[in-house]
């Protein structure tokens, strides 16, 4: 299994600074959104955010990727905070696991979350509910960062010092509270956050041969004497 296709490590092929390119893509899409750029009178965000109806009837399959670069928050301040989080955690994690691994992780989680949300909202009948969330994949980035750096301390909400794994658990708990109840009520954003965590769990288990269950369980287990 060590040499299987799933676990094979990427060779160093000169790919660097993936985090910067991801942030740049988010900025470009955000500017298109802010300046209300449209194609044939239709806002460009309608082409980029994942909408089940458009995928089914118009075959906008690229939306399974582009949705993760569409920030649903019009506030410049909120957008900058999201990008700052991405720069802080993403850049550090990329240096640890490698640029290609980071890119594969980022895109895999994003596509997995999109597919799961797509199926969920088809079942729930919310075909016109659009999904746009760079934050969902960033939550998965924080998940892996915490597993790779269990004793790292971060500033939760930028002013509360907290261990990285604890911060991730708090964020996940918040999404669990505010996300599960409205899943079938049209709030795709919360659902995609939850699926991102599930995708991160599967990826780290299969691809990286980590043990998320043991990691998070041992986080609260006192050391044996």
JOURSUL-V184716 format. One record per pair of residues at least 12 apart in sequence whose C-alpha atoms are under 7 Angstrom apart, sorted by the first residue. I is the first residue (numbers start at 0). J is the second residue. Records with the same first field share a line. If there is no record, write none. Layout:
I: J + J
This chain:
5: 206
6: 206 + 207
9: 99 + 100
14: 98 + 99
15: 98
16: 98
17: 98 + 102
18: 86 + 89 + 90
22: 82
24: 68
25: 68 + 69
28: 68 + 69
29: 69 + 70
32: 44
47: 62 + 65 + 66
48: 62 + 65 + 66 + 69 + 129 + 130 + 131
49: 62 + 63 + 66 + 129 + 130 + 131
50: 126 + 127 + 128 + 129 + 130
51: 117 + 121 + 126 + 127
52: 126 + 127
63: 110 + 113
64: 109 + 110
66: 130 + 131 + 132
67: 109 + 131 + 132 + 133
68: 132 + 133
69: 131 + 132 + 133
70: 131 + 132 + 133
71: 131 + 132
81: 134
85: 137
88: 140 + 141 + 144
89: 140
92: 144
105: 136
108: 136 + 195 + 198 + 199
109: 136 + 195
111: 198
112: 191 + 194 + 195 + 198
113: 191
115: 194
116: 187 + 190 + 191
123: 183
125: 185
128: 185 + 187
129: 187
130: 187 + 188
131: 188
132: 188
135: 191 + 192 + 195
136: 195
139: 195 + 196 + 199
141: 167
142: 167
145: 163 + 164
149: 163 + 164
150: 162 + 163
151: 163
174: 189
178: 190
